[in-house]
Amino acid sequence: MAKLILNRLSKDFGTGKPAVDDVSLTIRDGGFLALLGPSGCGKTTVLRMIAGFEQPSDGSILLGERVLADAGSMVPPERRNMAMVFQSYALWPHMTVADNAGYPLKVRGISGERYRSKVAAALAAVRLENYANRRPSELSGGQRQRVALARCLVTEPDVVLLDEPLANLDRHLRQEMEETFREFHISSGATMIYVTHDQSEAMALATDVAVMSQGKLLQVAPPAELYARPEGRLVGSLVGQGAIVSLALPQQDNRELDWSILAPAFAKGKGVSPTGDILVRPQDVVQDADGIRCRVTSSLYEGERYALRLTLPDGQSLRAYSRDAANVGDFIPVAIRAAWRL
């Protein structure tokens, strides 16, 4: 297998505004990339171009040194050795689980013992070997999703494409399927590209996350780095819980800020033109008798803790966690242990 390369990829449907605008990405062999962004940001269009369902208006797609598509030519989907899992599962209702899983093999002319062994191995990999003779209508949503995964695994694809595959499942099944996807990635060794608007899914599953907005690629990084060091307000607001606050900050190269830097900036109060935005995570907001006096504007009990929304003296908001109950209208002094300059 080889790395998948998107080289200045663009797609314009004739609306005057490209759906995908100059996106460059390299997905390493065996990697798990999540394309994350709000609806309409272009992530599904990128996936469809990789799959061969759409042709780029500009740029190119390569698998290793093989050009899969550019503005002038395109390798058809069936010759790309890729598999796609759709949100709707796309199972044949009249076929058994085994027949659905083995359908791509039949299309390729594989039959006999080789066919049966490949189907059995694929079903075993997703723990459905005891459901081989059932119909999709007899399965739960999570089991149908596993059939779709088995259908991918059976062809031993180089690349697996997943288009919001958990969108139709309830929370319990989503968590269960996340574990199945992780197992599938390890067992198959395939490169996986996962489209989602749910940042928790992206962070839990992927080895790398690519954030998109309005057709453009904003940042690509491993989940931990993306969470700790987002680039710009939009990425900061999309990834994880937090609040973005504008402050008059000292000019310095270091973007990781602690309370010794933040306290003087907050103390300046209103009337100072903000020179920068900072991202503050709720776990970094702590009660401190010498801190900033904030008003509690909402308090939500989450079982182990309370999730608070606080209003700073200048009207800006913070999020915080507390083990103790807090009432709306209370005033709490807080300090910020760490923040990230956007």
C-alpha positions in Angstrom: 0.0 0.0 0.0 1.0 3.6 -0.3 0.2 7.1 1.0 -2.8 9.0 -0.4 -1.9 12.5 -1.6 -4.4 15.3 -2.3 -2.5 18.0 -4.2 -4.2 21.4 -4.3 -7.5 19.8 -4.8 -10.5 21.9 -5.8 -14.1 21.4 -6.9 -16.4 24.0 -8.4 -20.0 23.0 -9.2 -20.5 26.2 -11.2 -22.0 28.3 -8.3 -19.2 30.8 -8.4 -17.8 29.6 -5.0 -15.8 26.4 -4.9 -17.1 23.6 -2.7 -13.5 22.6 -2.1 -10.8 25.2 -2.4 -7.1 24.3 -2.8 -6.9 21.5 -0.3 -3.6 19.7 0.1 -3.2 16.7 2.3 -1.0 13.6 2.7 -2.6 10.6 4.5 0.1 8.2 5.5 -0.2 4.5 4.7 -2.3 2.8 7.4 -3.4 6.2 8.9 -6.8 7.1 10.2 -7.8 10.6 9.1 -10.9 12.4 10.2 -12.3 15.2 8.0 -14.0 17.4 10.6 -16.2 20.5 9.9 -19.7 21.9 9.9 -22.3 20.9 7.3 -21.5 22.4 3.9 -17.8 22.8 4.6 -16.7 20.5 1.7 -15.6 17.4 3.6 -18.1 15.0 1.8 -17.1 16.5 -1.6 -13.5 15.7 -0.8 -14.5 12.1 0.1 -16.5 11.7 -3.1 -13.5 12.9 -5.2 -11.3 10.4 -3.4 -13.8 7.6 -4.1 -14.1 8.6 -7.8 -17.7 9.8 -7.7 -16.7 13.4 -8.5 -13.9 14.7 -10.7 -11.7 17.5 -9.4 -12.0 20.9 -11.1 -8.3 21.4 -10.3 -5.5 19.6 -8.5 -4.9 15.9 -8.3 -5.3 12.8 -6.2 -2.5 10.2 -6.0 -2.2 6.8 -4.3 1.6 6.5 -4.1 2.8 7.4 -7.6 -0.4 6.4 -9.3 -2.6 9.4 -10.3 -6.2 8.5 -9.5 -7.7 11.8 -10.7 -7.0 15.3 -11.9 -9.0 17.9 -14.0 -8.3 15.9 -17.2 -8.6 12.3 -16.3 -10.1 10.0 -13.6 -9.7 6.3 -12.7 -13.2 4.8 -12.2 -14.2 3.9 -8.6 -14.1 0.1 -9.3 -10.4 0.3 -10.2 -9.2 2.2 -7.1 -9.3 -0.7 -4.6 -11.2 1.5 -2.2 -14.3 0.7 -0.2 -17.0 3.1 1.2 -19.3 2.9 4.1 -22.4 5.1 3.7 -24.5 6.7 6.4 -27.5 4.6 5.1 -25.5 1.3 5.2 -26.7 0.6 1.6 -27.4 -3.1 2.3 -29.5 -5.3 -0.1 -32.6 -6.2 1.9 -33.3 -9.4 0.0 -29.8 -10.8 0.7 -28.5 -12.5 3.8 -25.7 -11.0 5.9 -23.2 -13.3 4.2 -24.4 -12.4 0.7 -24.2 -8.7 1.5 -20.7 -9.0 2.8 -19.6 -11.1 -0.2 -21.3 -9.0 -2.9 -18.0 -7.2 -3.9 -16.3 -10.5 -4.4 -19.1 -11.7 -6.7 -18.7 -8.5 -8.7 -15.0 -9.3 -9.1 -15.8 -12.9 -10.2 -14.5 -14.6 -7.0 -16.4 -17.8 -6.1 -16.0 -21.2 -4.5 -13.9 -21.9 -1.4 -12.0 -18.6 -1.8 -15.2 -16.7 -1.7 -16.5 -18.6 1.4 -13.3 -18.2 3.3 -13.0 -14.5 2.7 -16.7 -13.9 3.7 -16.3 -16.0 6.9 -13.1 -14.1 7.8 -14.8 -10.7 7.2 -17.8 -11.6 9.3 -15.6 -13.0 12.1 -13.6 -9.7 12.1 -16.8 -7.8 13.0 -18.2 -10.5 15.3 -21.1 -11.4 13.0 -20.2 -15.0 12.1 -23.4 -16.3 13.9 -25.6 -13.9 11.9 -24.5 -15.0 8.4 -27.9 -16.3 7.4 -30.0 -13.4 8.7 -31.5 -10.6 6.6 -30.7 -6.9 7.3 -34.3 -6.4 8.6 -33.5 -8.8 11.5 -30.5 -6.8 12.7 -30.0 -3.8 14.9 -28.6 -0.6 13.6 -25.2 -1.4 15.0 -25.2 -4.9 13.5 -26.1 -3.5 10.0 -23.2 -1.1 10.3 -21.0 -4.1 11.0 -22.2 -5.8 7.9 -21.2 -2.7 5.9 -17.8 -2.9 7.5 -17.5 -6.6 6.7 -18.3 -5.8 3.1 -15.4 -3.3 3.1 -13.0 -5.8 4.7 -13.8 -8.6 2.4 -12.0 -7.0 -0.6 -8.9 -6.0 1.4 -9.0 -2.4 0.2 -6.1 0.0 0.3 -8.4 2.8 1.5 -11.7 2.8 3.4 -13.9 5.8 3.2 -16.6 6.5 5.8 -19.3 9.1 5.3 -20.8 10.0 8.7 -21.4 6.3 9.4 -22.6 6.8 13.0 -25.1 9.6 12.3 -28.2 7.3 12.5 -27.2 5.5 15.7 -28.1 6.3 19.3 -25.4 7.3 21.8 -24.9 3.8 23.2 -24.5 2.2 19.8 -22.2 5.1 18.7 -19.8 4.3 21.5 -19.9 0.6 20.7 -19.3 1.2 17.0 -16.4 3.6 17.7 -14.6 0.6 19.4 -15.5 -1.6 16.3 -14.0 1.0 14.0 -10.8 1.1 16.0 -10.6 -2.7 15.9 -11.4 -2.7 12.2 -8.6 -0.2 11.5 -6.0 -2.3 13.4 -7.1 -5.6 11.9 -7.4 -4.4 8.3 -4.3 -2.2 8.1 -6.2 0.0 5.6 -5.9 3.7 5.3 -9.1 5.2 6.6 -10.8 8.5 5.9 -13.7 9.4 8.2 -16.1 12.3 7.5 -17.9 13.7 10.5 -19.2 17.0 12.0 -18.9 15.5 15.5 -15.6 16.6 17.1 -15.9 13.9 19.8 -16.0 11.2 17.2 -13.1 12.6 15.3 -10.9 13.0 18.4 -11.8 9.5 19.7 -11.1 7.6 16.5 -8.6 9.3 14.3 -4.8 9.4 14.3 -5.0 12.8 12.6 -7.8 15.3 12.2 -8.2 17.7 9.3 -10.5 20.7 10.1 -12.4 22.3 7.2 -14.5 25.4 6.8 -16.1 26.9 3.6 -14.1 24.5 1.4 -10.7 25.3 2.9 -8.4 23.2 5.0 -7.7 25.1 8.3 -5.4 22.7 10.2 -4.2 19.1 10.2 -2.8 17.6 13.4 -3.1 14.6 15.8 -6.1 15.0 18.2 -4.1 15.9 21.2 -2.1 18.6 19.4 -5.3 20.0 17.8 -7.0 20.2 21.2 -4.0 21.8 22.9 -2.8 24.1 20.0 -5.6 25.0 17.6 -4.9 27.5 14.8 -7.4 30.4 14.9 -10.8 31.1 16.4 -12.8 28.7 14.2 -10.6 25.6 15.0 -10.6 26.6 18.6 -14.4 26.8 18.7 -14.9 23.5 16.8 -12.6 21.3 18.9 -13.4 20.6 22.5 -15.2 22.7 25.1 -13.8 26.1 25.9 -14.3 29.8 25.7 -12.5 32.4 23.5 -11.7 35.6 25.3 -10.2 38.8 23.8 -7.5 40.5 25.9 -4.8 43.1 25.7 -1.8 40.8 25.7 1.9 41.5 25.8 3.8 40.9 22.6 5.7 37.6 22.9 6.5 34.6 20.8 5.2 32.1 23.3 1.6 31.2 22.7 1.2 29.1 25.8 0.1 31.5 28.5 -0.1 31.1 32.3 -1.6 33.1 35.1 1.4 35.3 35.6 0.8 36.7 32.1 -3.0 36.5 32.1 -3.7 38.2 35.5 -2.3 41.6 34.5 -4.2 41.5 31.2 -7.5 40.7 32.9 -6.8 43.4 35.5 -6.6 46.1 32.8 -10.4 45.8 32.3 -12.5 47.7 29.8 -11.2 50.5 27.6 -8.1 48.7 26.4 -8.2 47.6 22.8 -7.8 43.8 22.6 -4.7 42.7 20.9 -5.3 39.0 20.9 -7.7 36.1 21.4 -7.1 33.3 23.9 -8.7 29.9 24.2 -9.5 28.9 27.8 -10.5 25.3 28.5 -12.9 24.8 31.4 -10.5 22.4 33.3 -8.0 25.3 33.5 -10.4 27.6 35.3 -10.0 27.2 39.0 -11.4 28.9 42.1 -8.9 31.3 43.6 -9.5 33.8 46.3 -7.2 36.3 44.6 -8.6 35.7 41.1 -11.2 37.4 38.9 -14.7 37.8 40.4 -17.1 36.2 37.9 -20.9 35.8 38.0 -22.4 32.4 37.5 -24.9 32.6 34.6 -25.7 28.8 34.3 -25.0 25.7 36.3 -25.5 22.2 34.8 -25.1 19.1 37.0 -23.3 16.3 35.1 -23.1 13.7 37.8 -19.5 13.9 38.9 -19.3 17.7 38.6 -21.1 20.9 37.7 -20.5 22.6 34.3 -20.6 26.4 34.9 -20.8 29.3 32.6 -19.3 32.4 34.1 -19.4 36.0 33.1 -16.3 38.1 33.5 -16.5 41.8 34.7 -16.2 43.0 31.1 -19.1 40.8 29.9 -17.1 38.0 28.2 -17.8 34.4 29.1 -15.8 31.5 30.5 -16.7 27.9 31.0 -15.6 26.1 34.2 -16.1 22.8 36.1 -16.8 22.6 39.8 -17.3 19.7 42.2 -19.4 22.0 44.4 -22.9 23.3 43.5 -23.2 26.9 42.4 -26.3 28.9 42.0 -27.1 31.3 39.1 -26.3 34.8 40.3 -23.5 33.7 42.7 -20.1 35.3 42.4 -17.0 33.1 42.2 -13.3 34.3 42.2 -11.3 32.3 39.6 -7.8 32.1 38.1 -6.8 30.6 34.8 -3.9 28.2 35.0 -3.2 28.0 31.3 -4.5 29.4 28.0 -3.6 29.3 24.3 -3.1 32.4 22.2 -5.0 31.9 18.9 
